[in-house]
């Protein structure tokens, strides 16, 4: 339901409008959880402006702990809850990519905001991973049970976003969502849009913000 609402009235083309076959999608968001107007408008703008240049893309809302995934034609692939960095903030600390996870200070365990072009590549200790931003060592991967006390699977399954800030900065999704949606959609790379915690939208996505102000001044 949330995924369908995100496509209503924002210019995101349906499979029928594009003339292609229906695309199977997964909606794992809690039934009563809404998708923000900003996410809806940003997804519509990405397609209308061809900002992802034909690559699949994802829009992530840290505040709502959500990820919405679209294919290269703007057709919905999935929506799901996600885990993000435990610290609030939109920055990337200098040199953080060279630190072991245990060495990252709590204040720097942020998921940076912005537009990132990423794809699969090697990592030092986790094999081949989907990098959202290699320079800040932020990737998307399925939840793991390495630290039971963090209760990542339980946090992901909870009905609210209040407990979804727990990672060192990476984005976690359920294993099912990763295997069925994330991995096949971004096998050849994609564009990732992460909404800010604190920074203004106009600073994070200036061209999108300009398009919004232009519409509202008509």
C-alpha positions in Angstrom: 0.0 0.0 0.0 2.8 2.5 0.9 4.6 1.8 -2.3 1.4 2.4 -4.4 0.8 5.7 -2.6 4.4 6.8 -3.3 3.6 6.6 -7.0 0.3 8.4 -7.1 0.3 11.8 -8.8 4.1 12.3 -8.9 4.9 11.4 -12.5 6.5 8.0 -11.7 5.6 5.9 -14.7 3.7 2.7 -14.3 4.6 -0.4 -16.3 1.6 0.1 -18.4 2.5 3.7 -19.2 6.0 2.7 -20.2 4.7 -0.1 -22.3 6.7 -2.7 -20.5 5.6 -5.9 -18.7 4.4 -5.7 -15.1 7.2 -5.7 -12.6 7.0 -7.8 -9.4 7.4 -5.6 -6.3 7.6 -6.2 -2.6 6.1 -3.9 0.0 7.4 -4.7 3.5 6.5 -1.4 5.2 4.1 -1.7 8.2 0.5 -1.4 7.0 -0.2 1.9 8.8 3.1 3.6 8.0 3.0 6.4 5.5 5.6 7.6 3.0 6.5 11.3 3.4 5.5 13.9 0.8 9.2 14.7 0.3 10.0 11.1 -0.6 7.1 11.0 -3.0 8.1 14.2 -4.7 11.8 13.3 -4.8 11.0 10.0 -6.5 8.8 11.8 -9.0 11.5 14.4 -9.7 14.2 11.7 -10.3 12.1 10.2 -13.1 10.9 13.5 -14.6 14.4 15.0 -14.6 16.0 11.7 -15.6 18.4 12.4 -12.7 19.4 8.7 -12.4 20.2 8.6 -16.1 18.3 5.4 -16.7 19.9 3.6 -13.7 17.8 2.0 -11.0 17.5 4.2 -7.9 16.5 4.1 -4.3 15.2 6.9 -2.0 15.9 6.5 1.7 14.3 8.4 4.5 16.3 8.1 7.7 13.7 9.7 9.9 11.0 7.2 8.8 13.6 4.4 8.5 12.4 3.5 5.0 13.9 2.6 1.6 12.0 2.7 -1.7 13.5 1.1 -4.7 12.7 1.8 -8.4 14.1 0.3 -11.6 15.7 2.3 -14.4 12.4 3.2 -15.9 11.0 4.5 -12.6 8.8 1.5 -12.0 8.5 0.4 -8.3 10.5 -2.6 -7.2 10.0 -2.5 -3.4 9.6 -0.6 -0.2 10.9 -1.8 3.2 12.0 -0.6 6.6 15.7 -0.2 7.0 18.3 0.4 9.7 20.6 3.4 9.6 23.5 4.9 11.5 23.1 5.2 15.2 24.2 8.9 15.3 22.0 11.6 13.9 23.7 13.7 11.3 24.4 14.0 7.6 28.2 14.3 7.6 30.9 11.8 6.9 33.9 12.1 9.3 37.3 12.4 7.6 39.2 9.2 7.5 36.3 7.0 8.6 36.7 4.6 5.7 40.0 3.5 7.1 38.7 2.7 10.6 37.6 -0.7 11.9 33.9 -0.6 13.0 34.9 -0.7 16.7 37.1 2.3 16.2 34.4 4.6 14.9 33.4 7.1 17.6 29.7 7.1 18.4 29.2 10.6 17.2 30.5 9.6 13.7 28.3 6.6 13.2 26.1 8.5 10.8 24.5 7.7 7.4 25.5 10.6 5.2 22.8 12.4 3.2 22.9 13.2 -0.5 23.0 11.7 -3.9 25.4 8.8 -4.4 26.3 6.8 -7.4 27.2 3.3 -6.3 27.5 -0.4 -7.2 29.0 -3.7 -6.2 32.6 -4.0 -5.4 35.1 -5.7 -3.0 35.5 -4.9 0.7 38.3 -5.7 3.1 36.4 -8.0 5.4 32.9 -8.7 3.9 33.5 -9.9 0.4 31.6 -8.3 -2.4 29.2 -5.6 -1.2 26.8 -3.0 -2.6 28.6 0.3 -2.0 26.3 3.3 -1.7 29.4 5.5 -1.2 32.8 3.8 -1.2 34.7 6.9 0.1 32.6 6.9 3.3 32.4 3.1 3.5 28.6 3.1 3.4 27.0 0.0 1.9 23.6 -1.7 1.9 23.5 -5.2 3.2 21.2 -7.7 4.9 20.8 -7.7 8.6 23.3 -9.9 10.4 23.2 -11.6 13.8 26.9 -10.9 14.6 26.1 -8.8 17.8 23.0 -10.3 19.4 22.7 -7.5 21.9 22.0 -5.0 19.0 18.8 -7.0 18.1 18.9 -5.7 14.5 16.4 -8.2 13.2 13.9 -7.3 16.0 14.5 -3.5 15.4 13.8 -4.0 11.7 10.6 -5.9 12.4 9.2 -3.4 14.9 6.2 -1.3 13.7 7.8 2.1 14.3 11.1 3.7 13.2 12.0 4.7 16.7 14.5 1.9 17.2 16.0 1.7 13.7 19.1 3.8 14.3 21.7 1.2 15.3 24.4 0.7 12.6 27.8 2.2 12.2 26.6 4.1 9.2 25.6 1.4 6.7 22.0 0.6 5.6 20.5 -2.7 6.7 17.5 -4.4 5.2 15.9 -7.8 5.7 17.6 -10.8 4.0 14.5 -11.4 1.9 14.3 -7.8 0.6 18.0 -7.8 -0.1 18.0 -11.0 -2.1 14.7 -10.4 -4.0 14.9 -6.7 -4.6 18.3 -5.0 -3.7 20.7 -7.5 -5.3 19.0 -8.0 -8.6 18.0 -4.4 -9.1 21.5 -2.9 -8.4 23.6 -5.7 -9.9 25.0 -3.2 -12.4 25.0 -0.2 -10.1 22.5 2.6 -9.3 21.9 5.9 -7.8 21.0 6.4 -4.1 19.2 9.4 -2.6 19.4 9.7 1.2 17.3 12.3 2.9 19.0 14.4 5.6 18.4 14.3 9.3 19.3 18.0 9.9 20.6 19.7 6.7 18.0 21.6 4.6 16.7 19.8 1.6 17.8 22.7 -0.5 21.4 22.1 0.5 21.2 18.3 0.1 19.3 18.2 -3.2 19.4 21.8 -4.7 18.0 21.0 -8.1 15.1 19.1 -6.6 14.4 21.9 -4.2 14.4 24.4 -7.1 11.9 22.4 -9.0 9.6 22.3 -5.9 9.8 26.1 -5.4 9.1 26.7 -9.0 5.9 24.7 -8.9 4.7 26.4 -5.8 5.3 29.9 -7.2 3.0 29.2 -10.2 
